[in-house]
Amino acid sequence: MQRDTLPAIRERVRFAWSTRRACGLFAVAAGIRIDRIMEDEAAGRITSHDALRMAAEAEAAALCFRPLALR
């Protein structure tokens, strides 16, 4: 089994947004959160394990919200 990476999780969130699988508002916010998680991990403020967990949680939250109907 291949281990997830932070960039891979971020790309899945972006893909979900671009294909209208997730609400754009939540997906953009999750992407920003994942960017900050990546910065915190690089600075040594959080462990790699915690960073992956937090990014996966952000992805899961974004995928909970379907996009609104187009107007």
CHARMM-style PDB file with segment names, atoms N, HN, CA, C and O in Angstrom:
ATOM      1  N   MET     1       0.844  -1.187   0.000  1.00  0.00      PROA
ATOM      2  CA  MET     1       0.000   0.000   0.000  1.00  0.00      PROA
ATOM      3  C   MET     1       0.886   1.246   0.000  1.00  0.00      PROA
ATOM      4  O   MET     1       1.817   1.364   0.797  1.00  0.00      PROA
ATOM      5  N   GLN     2       0.580   2.160  -0.900  1.00  0.00      PROA
ATOM      6  HN  GLN     2      -0.177   2.064  -1.547  1.00  0.00      PROA
ATOM      7  CA  GLN     2       1.376   3.375  -0.999  1.00  0.00      PROA
ATOM      8  C   GLN     2       0.930   4.380   0.051  1.00  0.00      PROA
ATOM      9  O   GLN     2      -0.264   4.574   0.283  1.00  0.00      PROA
ATOM     10  N   ARG     3       1.901   5.008   0.675  1.00  0.00      PROA
ATOM     11  HN  ARG     3       2.870   4.850   0.487  1.00  0.00      PROA
ATOM     12  CA  ARG     3       1.615   5.987   1.715  1.00  0.00      PROA
ATOM     13  C   ARG     3       1.237   7.328   1.085  1.00  0.00      PROA
ATOM     14  O   ARG     3       1.848   7.753   0.105  1.00  0.00      PROA
ATOM     15  N   ASP     4       0.232   7.988   1.650  1.00  0.00      PROA
ATOM     16  HN  ASP     4      -0.264   7.643   2.447  1.00  0.00      PROA
ATOM     17  CA  ASP     4      -0.169   9.315   1.182  1.00  0.00      PROA
ATOM     18  C   ASP     4       0.927  10.326   1.465  1.00  0.00      PROA
ATOM     19  O   ASP     4       1.721  10.166   2.393  1.00  0.00      PROA
ATOM     20  N   THR     5       0.955  11.362   0.655  1.00  0.00      PROA
ATOM     21  HN  THR     5       0.310  11.492  -0.099  1.00  0.00      PROA
ATOM     22  CA  THR     5       1.836  12.497   0.902  1.00  0.00      PROA
ATOM     23  C   THR     5       0.970  13.748   0.980  1.00  0.00      PROA
ATOM     24  O   THR     5      -0.156  13.766   0.483  1.00  0.00      PROA
ATOM     25  N   LEU     6       1.495  14.777   1.599  1.00  0.00      PROA
ATOM     26  HN  LEU     6       2.410  14.763   2.003  1.00  0.00      PROA
ATOM     27  CA  LEU     6       0.732  16.018   1.702  1.00  0.00      PROA
ATOM     28  C   LEU     6       0.422  16.612   0.326  1.00  0.00      PROA
ATOM     29  O   LEU     6      -0.716  17.024   0.096  1.00  0.00      PROA
ATOM     30  N   PRO     7       1.385  16.673  -0.595  1.00  0.00      PROA
ATOM     31  CA  PRO     7       1.040  17.194  -1.928  1.00  0.00      PROA
ATOM     32  C   PRO     7      -0.028  16.357  -2.640  1.00  0.00      PROA
ATOM     33  O   PRO     7      -0.861  16.906  -3.361  1.00  0.00      PROA
ATOM     34  N   ALA     8      -0.010  15.045  -2.445  1.00  0.00      PROA
ATOM     35  HN  ALA     8       0.667  14.599  -1.859  1.00  0.00      PROA
ATOM     36  CA  ALA     8      -1.019  14.186  -3.083  1.00  0.00      PROA
ATOM     37  C   ALA     8      -2.406  14.475  -2.522  1.00  0.00      PROA
ATOM     38  O   ALA     8      -3.383  14.519  -3.269  1.00  0.00      PROA
ATOM     39  N   ILE     9      -2.494  14.669  -1.219  1.00  0.00      PROA
ATOM     40  HN  ILE     9      -1.701  14.634  -0.612  1.00  0.00      PROA
ATOM     41  CA  ILE     9      -3.786  14.987  -0.601  1.00  0.00      PROA
ATOM     42  C   ILE     9      -4.282  16.333  -1.116  1.00  0.00      PROA
ATOM     43  O   ILE     9      -5.456  16.479  -1.456  1.00  0.00      PROA
ATOM     44  N   ARG    10      -3.380  17.321  -1.172  1.00  0.00      PROA
ATOM     45  HN  ARG    10      -2.426  17.202  -0.896  1.00  0.00      PROA
ATOM     46  CA  ARG    10      -3.767  18.645  -1.672  1.00  0.00      PROA
ATOM     47  C   ARG    10      -4.255  18.555  -3.116  1.00  0.00      PROA
ATOM     48  O   ARG    10      -5.240  19.202  -3.471  1.00  0.00      PROA
ATOM     49  N   GLU    11      -3.591  17.776  -3.943  1.00  0.00      PROA
ATOM     50  HN  GLU    11      -2.790  17.251  -3.655  1.00  0.00      PROA
ATOM     51  CA  GLU    11      -4.007  17.624  -5.339  1.00  0.00      PROA
ATOM     52  C   GLU    11      -5.365  16.941  -5.454  1.00  0.00      PROA
ATOM     53  O   GLU    11      -6.154  17.286  -6.333  1.00  0.00      PROA
ATOM     54  N   ARG    12      -5.648  15.983  -4.583  1.00  0.00      PROA
ATOM     55  HN  ARG    12      -5.007  15.703  -3.868  1.00  0.00      PROA
ATOM     56  CA  ARG    12      -6.975  15.332  -4.604  1.00  0.00      PROA
ATOM     57  C   ARG    12      -8.065  16.334  -4.255  1.00  0.00      PROA
ATOM     58  O   ARG    12      -9.143  16.307  -4.850  1.00  0.00      PROA
ATOM     59  N   VAL    13      -7.797  17.219  -3.295  1.00  0.00      PROA
ATOM     60  HN  VAL    13      -6.921  17.240  -2.812  1.00  0.00      PROA
ATOM     61  CA  VAL    13      -8.781  18.247  -2.929  1.00  0.00      PROA
ATOM     62  C   VAL    13      -8.998  19.194  -4.108  1.00  0.00      PROA
ATOM     63  O   VAL    13     -10.135  19.539  -4.429  1.00  0.00      PROA
ATOM     64  N   ARG    14      -7.922  19.609  -4.744  1.00  0.00      PROA
ATOM     65  HN  ARG    14      -6.998  19.328  -4.484  1.00  0.00      PROA
ATOM     66  CA  ARG    14      -8.043  20.497  -5.910  1.00  0.00      PROA
ATOM     67  C   ARG    14      -8.799  19.815  -7.050  1.00  0.00      PROA
ATOM     68  O   ARG    14      -9.612  20.443  -7.729  1.00  0.00      PROA
ATOM     69  N   PHE    15      -8.526  18.533  -7.252  1.00  0.00      PROA
ATOM     70  HN  PHE    15      -7.866  18.023  -6.701  1.00  0.00      PROA
ATOM     71  CA  PHE    15      -9.221  17.792  -8.306  1.00  0.00      PROA
ATOM     72  C   PHE    15     -10.710  17.674  -7.985  1.00  0.00      PROA
ATOM     73  O   PHE    15     -11.546  17.815  -8.877  1.00  0.00      PROA
ATOM     74  N   ALA    16     -11.048  17.419  -6.728  1.00  0.00      PROA
ATOM     75  HN  ALA    16     -10.369  17.304  -6.003  1.00  0.00      PROA
ATOM     76  CA  ALA    16     -12.457  17.325  -6.323  1.00  0.00      PROA
ATOM     77  C   ALA    16     -13.172  18.642  -6.594  1.00  0.00      PROA
ATOM     78  O   ALA    16     -14.333  18.650  -7.004  1.00  0.00      PROA
ATOM     79  N   TRP    17     -12.489  19.741  -6.367  1.00  0.00      PROA
ATOM     80  HN  TRP    17     -11.546  19.734  -6.034  1.00  0.00      PROA
ATOM     81  CA  TRP    17     -13.078  21.049  -6.635  1.00  0.00      PROA
ATOM     82  C   TRP    17     -13.234  21.267  -8.137  1.00  0.00      PROA
ATOM     83  O   TRP    17     -14.288  21.710  -8.592  1.00  0.00      PROA
ATOM     84  N   SER    18     -12.199  20.961  -8.903  1.00  0.00      PROA
ATOM     85  HN  SER    18     -11.343  20.601  -8.533  1.00  0.00      PROA
ATOM     86  CA  SER    18     -12.239  21.236 -10.342  1.00  0.00      PROA
ATOM     87  C   SER    18     -13.243  20.359 -11.084  1.00  0.00      PROA
ATOM     88  O   SER    18     -13.721  20.737 -12.154  1.00  0.00      PROA
ATOM     89  N   THR    19     -13.566  19.204 -10.535  1.00  0.00      PROA
ATOM     90  HN  THR    19     -13.178  18.896  -9.666  1.00  0.00      PROA
ATOM     91  CA  THR    19     -14.545  18.315 -11.164  1.00  0.00      PROA
ATOM     92  C   THR    19     -15.927  18.428 -10.520  1.00  0.00      PROA
ATOM     93  O   THR    19     -16.817  17.625 -10.798  1.00  0.00      PROA
ATOM     94  N   ARG    20     -16.094  19.418  -9.668  1.00  0.00      PROA
ATOM     95  HN  ARG    20     -15.371  20.070  -9.442  1.00  0.00      PROA
ATOM     96  CA  ARG    20     -17.362  19.670  -8.959  1.00  0.00      PROA
ATOM     97  C   ARG    20     -17.814  18.477  -8.137  1.00  0.00      PROA
ATOM     98  O   ARG    20     -19.009  18.198  -8.038  1.00  0.00      PROA
ATOM     99  N   ARG    21     -16.868  17.783  -7.555  1.00  0.00      PROA
ATOM    100  HN  ARG    21     -15.897  18.009  -7.635  1.00  0.00      PROA
ATOM    101  CA  ARG    21     -17.196  16.707  -6.626  1.00  0.00      PROA
ATOM    102  C   ARG    21     -17.366  17.262  -5.214  1.00  0.00      PROA
ATOM    103  O   ARG    21     -18.023  16.651  -4.371  1.00  0.00      PROA
ATOM    104  N   ALA    22     -16.770  18.418  -4.968  1.00  0.00      PROA
ATOM    105  HN  ALA    22     -16.236  18.914  -5.653  1.00  0.00      PROA
ATOM    106  CA  ALA    22     -16.850  19.059  -3.656  1.00  0.00      PROA
ATOM    107  C   ALA    22     -17.198  20.529  -3.855  1.00  0.00      PROA
ATOM    108  O   ALA    22     -16.920  21.110  -4.904  1.00  0.00      PROA
ATOM    109  N   CYS    23     -17.808  21.116  -2.840  1.00  0.00      PROA
ATOM    110  HN  CYS    23     -18.034  20.644  -1.988  1.00  0.00      PROA
ATOM    111  CA  CYS    23     -18.129  22.539  -2.868  1.00  0.00      PROA
ATOM    112  C   CYS    23     -16.829  23.337  -2.969  1.00  0.00      PROA
ATOM    113  O   CYS    23     -15.885  23.101  -2.216  1.00  0.00      PROA
ATOM    114  N   GLY    24     -16.793  24.272  -3.897  1.00  0.00      PROA
ATOM    115  HN  GLY    24     -17.561  24.463  -4.509  1.00  0.00      PROA
ATOM    116  CA  GLY    24     -15.592  25.073  -4.094  1.00  0.00      PROA
ATOM    117  C   GLY    24     -15.159  25.830  -2.858  1.00  0.00      PROA
ATOM    118  O   GLY    24     -13.964  25.937  -2.585  1.00  0.00      PROA
ATOM    119  N   LEU    25     -16.116  26.361  -2.103  1.00  0.00      PROA
ATOM    120  HN  LEU    25     -17.087  26.275  -2.325  1.00  0.00      PROA
ATOM    121  CA  LEU    25     -15.768  27.118  -0.899  1.00  0.00      PROA
ATOM    122  C   LEU    25     -15.025  26.244   0.109  1.00  0.00      PROA
ATOM    123  O   LEU    25     -14.006  26.653   0.665  1.00  0.00      PROA
ATOM    124  N   PHE    26     -15.536  25.055   0.333  1.00  0.00      PROA
ATOM    125  HN  PHE    26     -16.364  24.722  -0.119  1.00  0.00      PROA
ATOM    126  CA  PHE    26     -14.902  24.155   1.294  1.00  0.00      PROA
ATOM    127  C   PHE    26     -13.592  23.595   0.751  1.00  0.00      PROA
ATOM    128  O   PHE    26     -12.629  23.434   1.502  1.00  0.00      PROA
ATOM    129  N   ALA    27     -13.548  23.300  -0.539  1.00  0.00      PROA
ATOM    130  HN  ALA    27     -14.330  23.430  -1.149  1.00  0.00      PROA
ATOM    131  CA  ALA    27     -12.329  22.738  -1.126  1.00  0.00      PROA
ATOM    132  C   ALA    27     -11.194  23.759  -1.125  1.00  0.00      PROA
ATOM    133  O   ALA    27     -10.049  23.412  -0.838  1.00  0.00      PROA
ATOM    134  N   VAL    28     -11.503  25.009  -1.442  1.00  0.00      PROA
ATOM    135  HN  VAL    28     -12.433  25.291  -1.675  1.00  0.00      PROA
ATOM    136  CA  VAL    28     -10.468  26.045  -1.412  1.00  0.00      PROA
ATOM    137  C   VAL    28      -9.957  26.228   0.014  1.00  0.00      PROA
ATOM    138  O   VAL    28      -8.751  26.327   0.237  1.00  0.00      PROA
ATOM    139  N   ALA    29     -10.874  26.274   0.974  1.00  0.00      PROA
ATOM    140  HN  ALA    29     -11.854  26.194   0.793  1.00  0.00      PROA
ATOM    141  CA  ALA    29     -10.461  26.413   2.374  1.00  0.00      PROA
ATOM    142  C   ALA    29      -9.613  25.226   2.818  1.00  0.00      PROA
ATOM    143  O   ALA    29      -8.624  25.401   3.530  1.00  0.00      PROA
ATOM    144  N   ALA    30      -9.990  24.031   2.405  1.00  0.00      PROA
ATOM    145  HN  ALA    30     -10.793  23.889   1.827  1.00  0.00      PROA
ATOM    146  CA  ALA    30      -9.206  22.840   2.761  1.00  0.00      PROA
ATOM    147  C   ALA    30      -7.826  22.903   2.123  1.00  0.00      PROA
ATOM    148  O   ALA    30      -6.835  22.529   2.751  1.00  0.00      PROA
ATOM    149  N   GLY    31      -7.752  23.368   0.894  1.00  0.00      PROA
ATOM    150  HN  GLY    31      -8.557  23.673   0.384  1.00  0.00      PROA
ATOM    151  CA  GLY    31      -6.460  23.505   0.227  1.00  0.00      PROA
ATOM    152  C   GLY    31      -5.547  24.486   0.944  1.00  0.00      PROA
ATOM    153  O   GLY    31      -4.353  24.234   1.101  1.00  0.00      PROA
ATOM    154  N   ILE    32      -6.115  25.606   1.379  1.00  0.00      PROA
ATOM    155  HN  ILE    32      -7.085  25.810   1.252  1.00  0.00      PROA
ATOM    156  CA  ILE    32      -5.334  26.588   2.143  1.00  0.00      PROA
ATOM    157  C   ILE    32      -4.874  25.980   3.461  1.00  0.00      PROA
ATOM    158  O   ILE    32      -3.732  26.179   3.876  1.00  0.00      PROA
ATOM    159  N   ARG    33      -5.756  25.244   4.113  1.00  0.00      PROA
ATOM    160  HN  ARG    33      -6.684  25.082   3.776  1.00  0.00      PROA
ATOM    161  CA  ARG    33      -5.392  24.589   5.378  1.00  0.00      PROA
ATOM    162  C   ARG    33      -4.256  23.592   5.154  1.00  0.00      PROA
ATOM    163  O   ARG    33      -3.323  23.526   5.955  1.00  0.00      PROA
ATOM    164  N   ILE    34      -4.327  22.822   4.077  1.00  0.00      PROA
ATOM    165  HN  ILE    34      -5.085  22.876   3.426  1.00  0.00      PROA
ATOM    166  CA  ILE    34      -3.276  21.845   3.792  1.00  0.00      PROA
ATOM    167  C   ILE    34      -1.960  22.562   3.494  1.00  0.00      PROA
ATOM    168  O   ILE    34      -0.899  22.095   3.909  1.00  0.00      PROA
ATOM    169  N   ASP    35      -2.012  23.686   2.783  1.00  0.00      PROA
ATOM    170  HN  ASP    35      -2.874  24.066   2.445  1.00  0.00      PROA
ATOM    171  CA  ASP    35      -0.791  24.471   2.551  1.00  0.00      PROA
ATOM    172  C   ASP    35      -0.160  24.894   3.877  1.00  0.00      PROA
ATOM    173  O   ASP    35       1.056  24.801   4.045  1.00  0.00      PROA
ATOM    174  N   ARG    36      -0.974  25.351   4.807  1.00  0.00      PROA
ATOM    175  HN  ARG    36      -1.962  25.425   4.671  1.00  0.00      PROA
ATOM    176  CA  ARG    36      -0.457  25.767   6.121  1.00  0.00      PROA
ATOM    177  C   ARG    36       0.096  24.582   6.903  1.00  0.00      PROA
ATOM    178  O   ARG    36       1.110  24.700   7.591  1.00  0.00      PROA
ATOM    179  N   ILE    37      -0.570  23.451   6.793  1.00  0.00      PROA
ATOM    180  HN  ILE    37      -1.393  23.354   6.234  1.00  0.00      PROA
ATOM    181  CA  ILE    37      -0.074  22.237   7.452  1.00  0.00      PROA
ATOM    182  C   ILE    37       1.301  21.879   6.893  1.00  0.00      PROA
ATOM    183  O   ILE    37       2.207  21.518   7.644  1.00  0.00      PROA
ATOM    184  N   MET    38       1.452  21.978   5.582  1.00  0.00      PROA
ATOM    185  HN  MET    38       0.716  22.270   4.971  1.00  0.00      PROA
ATOM    186  CA  MET    38       2.743  21.681   4.958  1.00  0.00      PROA
ATOM    187  C   MET    38       3.825  22.640   5.453  1.00  0.00      PROA
ATOM    188  O   MET    38       4.955  22.223   5.710  1.00  0.00      PROA
ATOM    189  N   GLU    39       3.484  23.913   5.585  1.00  0.00      PROA
ATOM    190  HN  GLU    39       2.566  24.251   5.376  1.00  0.00      PROA
ATOM    191  CA  GLU    39       4.439  24.899   6.101  1.00  0.00      PROA
ATOM    192  C   GLU    39       4.821  24.587   7.545  1.00  0.00      PROA
ATOM    193  O   GLU    39       5.994  24.663   7.910  1.00  0.00      PROA
ATOM    194  N   ASP    40       3.834  24.236   8.362  1.00  0.00      PROA
ATOM    195  HN  ASP    40       2.881  24.173   8.065  1.00  0.00      PROA
ATOM    196  CA  ASP    40       4.111  23.910   9.769  1.00  0.00      PROA
ATOM    197  C   ASP    40       4.989  22.673   9.895  1.00  0.00      PROA
ATOM    198  O   ASP    40       5.880  22.623  10.742  1.00  0.00      PROA
ATOM    199  N   GLU    41       4.738  21.680   9.058  1.00  0.00      PROA
ATOM    200  HN  GLU    41       4.014  21.721   8.370  1.00  0.00      PROA
ATOM    201  CA  GLU    41       5.572  20.477   9.099  1.00  0.00      PROA
ATOM    202  C   GLU    41       7.005  20.809   8.685  1.00  0.00      PROA
ATOM    203  O   GLU    41       7.959  20.352   9.315  1.00  0.00      PROA
ATOM    204  N   ALA    42       7.149  21.598   7.634  1.00  0.00      PROA
ATOM    205  HN  ALA    42       6.374  21.969   7.123  1.00  0.00      PROA
ATOM    206  CA  ALA    42       8.489  21.968   7.157  1.00  0.00      PROA
ATOM    207  C   ALA    42       9.260  22.765   8.207  1.00  0.00      PROA
ATOM    208  O   ALA    42      10.484  22.668   8.296  1.00  0.00      PROA
ATOM    209  N   ALA    43       8.533  23.553   9.001  1.00  0.00      PROA
ATOM    210  HN  ALA    43       7.539  23.632   8.929  1.00  0.00      PROA
ATOM    211  CA  ALA    43       9.171  24.356  10.048  1.00  0.00      PROA
ATOM    212  C   ALA    43       9.394  23.560  11.330  1.00  0.00      PROA
ATOM    213  O   ALA    43       9.994  24.065  12.279  1.00  0.00      PROA
ATOM    214  N   GLY    44       8.916  22.325  11.362  1.00  0.00      PROA
ATOM    215  HN  GLY    44       8.428  21.915  10.592  1.00  0.00      PROA
ATOM    216  CA  GLY    44       9.101  21.490  12.542  1.00  0.00      PROA
ATOM    217  C   GLY    44       8.110  21.742  13.662  1.00  0.00      PROA
ATOM    218  O   GLY    44       8.320  21.292  14.788  1.00  0.00      PROA
ATOM    219  N   ARG    45       7.030  22.456  13.365  1.00  0.00      PROA
ATOM    220  HN  ARG    45       6.860  22.821  12.450  1.00  0.00      PROA
ATOM    221  CA  ARG    45       6.025  22.746  14.400  1.00  0.00      PROA
ATOM    222  C   ARG    45       5.073  21.587  14.642  1.00  0.00      PROA
ATOM    223  O   ARG    45       4.476  21.491  15.714  1.00  0.00      PROA
ATOM    224  N   ILE    46       4.925  20.699  13.652  1.00  0.00      PROA
ATOM    225  HN  ILE    46       5.410  20.778  12.781  1.00  0.00      PROA
ATOM    226  CA  ILE    46       4.105  19.498  13.829  1.00  0.00      PROA
ATOM    227  C   ILE    46       4.848  18.314  13.213  1.00  0.00      PROA
ATOM    228  O   ILE    46       5.681  18.480  12.321  1.00  0.00      PROA
ATOM    229  N   THR    47       4.537  17.135  13.699  1.00  0.00      PROA
ATOM    230  HN  THR    47       3.861  17.000  14.424  1.00  0.00      PROA
ATOM    231  CA  THR    47       5.188  15.926  13.190  1.00  0.00      PROA
ATOM    232  C   THR    47       4.591  15.540  11.841  1.00  0.00      PROA
ATOM    233  O   THR    47       3.493  15.969  11.487  1.00  0.00      PROA
ATOM    234  N   SER    48       5.325  14.729  11.102  1.00  0.00      PROA
ATOM    235  HN  SER    48       6.217  14.380  11.389  1.00  0.00      PROA
ATOM    236  CA  SER    48       4.829  14.249   9.804  1.00  0.00      PROA
ATOM    237  C   SER    48       3.544  13.451   9.969  1.00  0.00      PROA
ATOM    238  O   SER    48       2.620  13.567   9.164  1.00  0.00      PROA
ATOM    239  N   HSD    49       3.496  12.637  11.023  1.00  0.00      PROA
ATOM    240  HN  HSD    49       4.247  12.543  11.676  1.00  0.00      PROA
ATOM    241  CA  HSD    49       2.294  11.834  11.284  1.00  0.00      PROA
ATOM    242  C   HSD    49       1.088  12.737  11.514  1.00  0.00      PROA
ATOM    243  O   HSD    49       0.026  12.517  10.930  1.00  0.00      PROA
ATOM    244  N   ASP    50       1.245  13.749  12.361  1.00  0.00      PROA
ATOM    245  HN  ASP    50       2.107  13.928  12.835  1.00  0.00      PROA
ATOM    246  CA  ASP    50       0.136  14.664  12.630  1.00  0.00      PROA
ATOM    247  C   ASP    50      -0.237  15.467  11.386  1.00  0.00      PROA
ATOM    248  O   ASP    50      -1.416  15.733  11.152  1.00  0.00      PROA
ATOM    249  N   ALA    51       0.752  15.852  10.595  1.00  0.00      PROA
ATOM    250  HN  ALA    51       1.709  15.636  10.785  1.00  0.00      PROA
ATOM    251  CA  ALA    51       0.473  16.613   9.374  1.00  0.00      PROA
ATOM    252  C   ALA    51      -0.372  15.795   8.404  1.00  0.00      PROA
ATOM    253  O   ALA    51      -1.333  16.309   7.832  1.00  0.00      PROA
ATOM    254  N   LEU    52      -0.021  14.537   8.218  1.00  0.00      PROA
ATOM    255  HN  LEU    52       0.760  14.120   8.683  1.00  0.00      PROA
ATOM    256  CA  LEU    52      -0.807  13.672   7.328  1.00  0.00      PROA
ATOM    257  C   LEU    52      -2.222  13.474   7.851  1.00  0.00      PROA
ATOM    258  O   LEU    52      -3.184  13.498   7.083  1.00  0.00      PROA
ATOM    259  N   ARG    53      -2.347  13.278   9.153  1.00  0.00      PROA
ATOM    260  HN  ARG    53      -1.566  13.258   9.777  1.00  0.00      PROA
ATOM    261  CA  ARG    53      -3.672  13.092   9.750  1.00  0.00      PROA
ATOM    262  C   ARG    53      -4.525  14.340   9.552  1.00  0.00      PROA
ATOM    263  O   ARG    53      -5.686  14.246   9.153  1.00  0.00      PROA
ATOM    264  N   MET    54      -3.955  15.501   9.829  1.00  0.00      PROA
ATOM    265  HN  MET    54      -3.012  15.578  10.153  1.00  0.00      PROA
ATOM    266  CA  MET    54      -4.704  16.750   9.708  1.00  0.00      PROA
ATOM    267  C   MET    54      -5.090  17.038   8.252  1.00  0.00      PROA
ATOM    268  O   MET    54      -6.192  17.516   7.985  1.00  0.00      PROA
ATOM    269  N   ALA    55      -4.196  16.751   7.328  1.00  0.00      PROA
ATOM    270  HN  ALA    55      -3.300  16.363   7.546  1.00  0.00      PROA
ATOM    271  CA  ALA    55      -4.499  16.964   5.910  1.00  0.00      PROA
ATOM    272  C   ALA    55      -5.601  16.016   5.442  1.00  0.00      PROA
ATOM    273  O   ALA    55      -6.487  16.413   4.685  1.00  0.00      PROA
ATOM    274  N   ALA    56      -5.546  14.769   5.892  1.00  0.00      PROA
ATOM    275  HN  ALA    56      -4.827  14.447   6.508  1.00  0.00      PROA
ATOM    276  CA  ALA    56      -6.593  13.800   5.535  1.00  0.00      PROA
ATOM    277  C   ALA    56      -7.938  14.231   6.109  1.00  0.00      PROA
ATOM    278  O   ALA    56      -8.974  14.056   5.467  1.00  0.00      PROA
ATOM    279  N   GLU    57      -7.925  14.791   7.311  1.00  0.00      PROA
ATOM    280  HN  GLU    57      -7.084  14.934   7.832  1.00  0.00      PROA
ATOM    281  CA  GLU    57      -9.167  15.292   7.907  1.00  0.00      PROA
ATOM    282  C   GLU    57      -9.726  16.460   7.099  1.00  0.00      PROA
ATOM    283  O   GLU    57     -10.936  16.547   6.892  1.00  0.00      PROA
ATOM    284  N   ALA    58      -8.854  17.353   6.644  1.00  0.00      PROA
ATOM    285  HN  ALA    58      -7.871  17.282   6.812  1.00  0.00      PROA
ATOM    286  CA  ALA    58      -9.298  18.487   5.827  1.00  0.00      PROA
ATOM    287  C   ALA    58      -9.902  17.996   4.512  1.00  0.00      PROA
ATOM    288  O   ALA    58     -10.919  18.516   4.054  1.00  0.00      PROA
ATOM    289  N   GLU    59      -9.269  16.997   3.915  1.00  0.00      PROA
ATOM    290  HN  GLU    59      -8.442  16.574   4.287  1.00  0.00      PROA
ATOM    291  CA  GLU    59      -9.801  16.414   2.676  1.00  0.00      PROA
ATOM    292  C   GLU    59     -11.180  15.804   2.930  1.00  0.00      PROA
ATOM    293  O   GLU    59     -12.114  16.030   2.161  1.00  0.00      PROA
ATOM    294  N   ALA    60     -11.302  15.040   3.996  1.00  0.00      PROA
ATOM    295  HN  ALA    60     -10.543  14.857   4.621  1.00  0.00      PROA
ATOM    296  CA  ALA    60     -12.579  14.393   4.312  1.00  0.00      PROA
ATOM    297  C   ALA    60     -13.671  15.428   4.543  1.00  0.00      PROA
ATOM    298  O   ALA    60     -14.800  15.255   4.084  1.00  0.00      PROA
ATOM    299  N   ALA    61     -13.339  16.499   5.248  1.00  0.00      PROA
ATOM    300  HN  ALA    61     -12.421  16.639   5.620  1.00  0.00      PROA
ATOM    301  CA  ALA    61     -14.328  17.548   5.504  1.00  0.00      PROA
ATOM    302  C   ALA    61     -14.768  18.203   4.198  1.00  0.00      PROA
ATOM    303  O   ALA    61     -15.958  18.445   3.999  1.00  0.00      PROA
ATOM    304  N   ALA    62     -13.824  18.490   3.310  1.00  0.00      PROA
ATOM    305  HN  ALA    62     -12.857  18.293   3.472  1.00  0.00      PROA
ATOM    306  CA  ALA    62     -14.171  19.119   2.028  1.00  0.00      PROA
ATOM    307  C   ALA    62     -15.092  18.226   1.210  1.00  0.00      PROA
ATOM    308  O   ALA    62     -16.011  18.712   0.551  1.00  0.00      PROA
ATOM    309  N   LEU    63     -14.846  16.923   1.253  1.00  0.00      PROA
ATOM    310  HN  LEU    63     -14.100  16.528   1.789  1.00  0.00      PROA
ATOM    311  CA  LEU    63     -15.652  15.996   0.456  1.00  0.00      PROA
ATOM    312  C   LEU    63     -17.052  15.775   1.031  1.00  0.00      PROA
ATOM    313  O   LEU    63     -17.902  15.177   0.372  1.00  0.00      PROA
ATOM    314  N   CYS    64     -17.293  16.247   2.236  1.00  0.00      PROA
ATOM    315  HN  CYS    64     -16.602  16.733   2.771  1.00  0.00      PROA
ATOM    316  CA  CYS    64     -18.628  16.114   2.841  1.00  0.00      PROA
ATOM    317  C   CYS    64     -19.642  17.068   2.209  1.00  0.00      PROA
ATOM    318  O   CYS    64     -20.849  16.847   2.314  1.00  0.00      PROA
ATOM    319  N   PHE    65     -19.162  18.119   1.559  1.00  0.00      PROA
ATOM    320  HN  PHE    65     -18.182  18.298   1.474  1.00  0.00      PROA
ATOM    321  CA  PHE    65     -20.053  19.155   1.052  1.00  0.00      PROA
ATOM    322  C   PHE    65     -20.084  19.141  -0.468  1.00  0.00      PROA
ATOM    323  O   PHE    65     -19.088  19.443  -1.126  1.00  0.00      PROA
ATOM    324  N   ARG    66     -21.241  18.785  -1.016  1.00  0.00      PROA
ATOM    325  HN  ARG    66     -22.049  18.539  -0.481  1.00  0.00      PROA
ATOM    326  CA  ARG    66     -21.450  18.787  -2.464  1.00  0.00      PROA
ATOM    327  C   ARG    66     -21.559  20.238  -2.936  1.00  0.00      PROA
ATOM    328  O   ARG    66     -21.924  21.116  -2.154  1.00  0.00      PROA
ATOM    329  N   PRO    67     -21.248  20.493  -4.199  1.00  0.00      PROA
ATOM    330  CA  PRO    67     -21.385  21.857  -4.714  1.00  0.00      PROA
ATOM    331  C   PRO    67     -22.852  22.269  -4.795  1.00  0.00      PROA
ATOM    332  O   PRO    67     -23.744  21.437  -4.962  1.00  0.00      PROA
ATOM    333  N   LEU    68     -23.072  23.559  -4.673  1.00  0.00      PROA
ATOM    334  HN  LEU    68     -22.347  24.235  -4.538  1.00  0.00      PROA
ATOM    335  CA  LEU    68     -24.419  24.089  -4.866  1.00  0.00      PROA
ATOM    336  C   LEU    68     -24.749  24.058  -6.352  1.00  0.00      PROA
ATOM    337  O   LEU    68     -23.858  23.989  -7.198  1.00  0.00      PROA
ATOM    338  N   ALA    69     -26.031  24.108  -6.655  1.00  0.00      PROA
ATOM    339  HN  ALA    69     -26.755  24.164  -5.968  1.00  0.00      PROA
ATOM    340  CA  ALA    69     -26.461  24.113  -8.058  1.00  0.00      PROA
ATOM    341  C   ALA    69     -25.928  25.360  -8.761  1.00  0.00      PROA
ATOM    342  O   ALA    69     -25.840  26.434  -8.166  1.00  0.00      PROA
ATOM    343  N   LEU    70     -25.574  25.200 -10.034  1.00  0.00      PROA
ATOM    344  HN  LEU    70     -25.646  24.328 -10.518  1.00  0.00      PROA
ATOM    345  CA  LEU    70     -25.107  26.349 -10.813  1.00  0.00      PROA
ATOM    346  C   LEU    70     -26.258  27.314 -11.029  1.00  0.00      PROA
ATOM    347  O   LEU    70     -27.404  26.899 -11.199  1.00  0.00      PROA
ATOM    348  N   ARG    71     -25.952  28.588 -11.020  1.00  0.00      PROA
ATOM    349  HN  ARG    71     -25.021  28.926 -10.881  1.00  0.00      PROA
ATOM    350  CA  ARG    71     -26.993  29.606 -11.233  1.00  0.00      PROA
ATOM    351  C   ARG    71     -26.841  30.236 -12.579  1.00  0.00      PROA
ATOM    352  OT1 ARG    71     -27.623  31.115 -12.941  1.00  0.00      PROA
TER     353      ARG     71
END
